Amino acid sequence: MFIDVPSDNWRVATSGSRPDATALAAFKTHTSANIGDAQDRLNPMSAAIKPQWGGARRVGAALTVLMAFTPTRLGAVLANLATIDQMEVNLRARVRESATRESALA
């Protein structure tokens, strides 16, 4: 993934411990779905995240990048979230209308 942001706007988090190679190797033979189930489905990776090529496999610790939002950037992010939320509300309303229409025709 490539992120195009000014370098003064982000930093890599350096606090916290990283797992050692032995601990990571223990996960290599398992699928991410099974690992998520074994963790009671707490904090799984989003299913929207896909490999860049078929058959790609990777085991490792995530690298946390901290973004410093300027008021303008934060406002844009919040506006985008509001738009996405409204789109979801509209979609649910359309699904309900469609289901009501279909049940009336049946």
NORQUI-V206825 format. One record per residue. N is the residue number from 1. OMEGA is omega in degrees with one decimal (999 if undefined). D_LAST is the distance of its C-alpha to the last C-alpha in whole Angstrom. Layout:
n omega d_last
N OMEGA D_LAST
N OMEGA D_LAST
This chain:
n omega d_last
1 178.5 48
2 -179.6 51
3 -178.2 51
4 178.5 53
5 176.6 54
6 -175.4 57
7 178.3 59
8 -175.4 61
9 -176.8 57
10 173.9 56
11 177.1 58
12 178.8 58
13 -178.3 58
14 -179.5 61
15 179.1 60
16 -178.9 59
17 178.9 60
18 179.1 59
19 178.8 58
20 -175.4 61
21 179.7 60
22 179.1 60
23 179.4 57
24 -179.5 55
25 -179.6 56
26 -178.6 55
27 -172.4 51
28 -175.2 52
29 -176.1 50
30 174.7 47
31 -179.9 44
32 178.3 43
33 179.3 40
34 177.3 42
35 177.5 44
36 178.4 41
37 -179.0 40
38 177.8 44
39 -178.4 44
40 177.9 41
41 177.5 39
42 176.3 42
43 177.0 42
44 175.1 41
45 179.4 41
46 177.1 38
47 178.6 36
48 179.6 36
49 -175.7 40
50 175.1 40
51 -179.7 43
52 177.0 45
53 -178.1 45
54 177.7 44
55 -179.1 45
56 176.8 47
57 -178.8 48
58 173.7 50
59 178.9 51
60 178.7 53
61 178.9 53
62 176.5 51
63 -177.0 53
64 176.5 53
65 -179.3 53
66 179.6 54
67 174.2 53
68 -178.8 55
69 170.5 52
70 178.6 54
71 179.2 53
72 -179.2 51
73 179.0 50
74 177.4 48
75 179.1 47
76 178.9 45
77 179.8 44
78 177.5 42
79 177.4 41
80 178.6 39
81 178.5 38
82 178.0 36
83 179.3 35
84 177.9 33
85 -179.6 32
86 177.1 30
87 178.7 29
88 177.8 27
89 179.7 26
90 180.0 25
91 178.6 23
92 178.9 21
93 178.6 20
94 178.8 18
95 178.0 17
96 179.5 15
97 -179.6 14
98 -179.9 12
99 178.9 11
100 179.8 10
101 -179.3 9
102 -179.7 6
103 177.8 5
104 179.9 6
105 -175.9 4
106 999 0
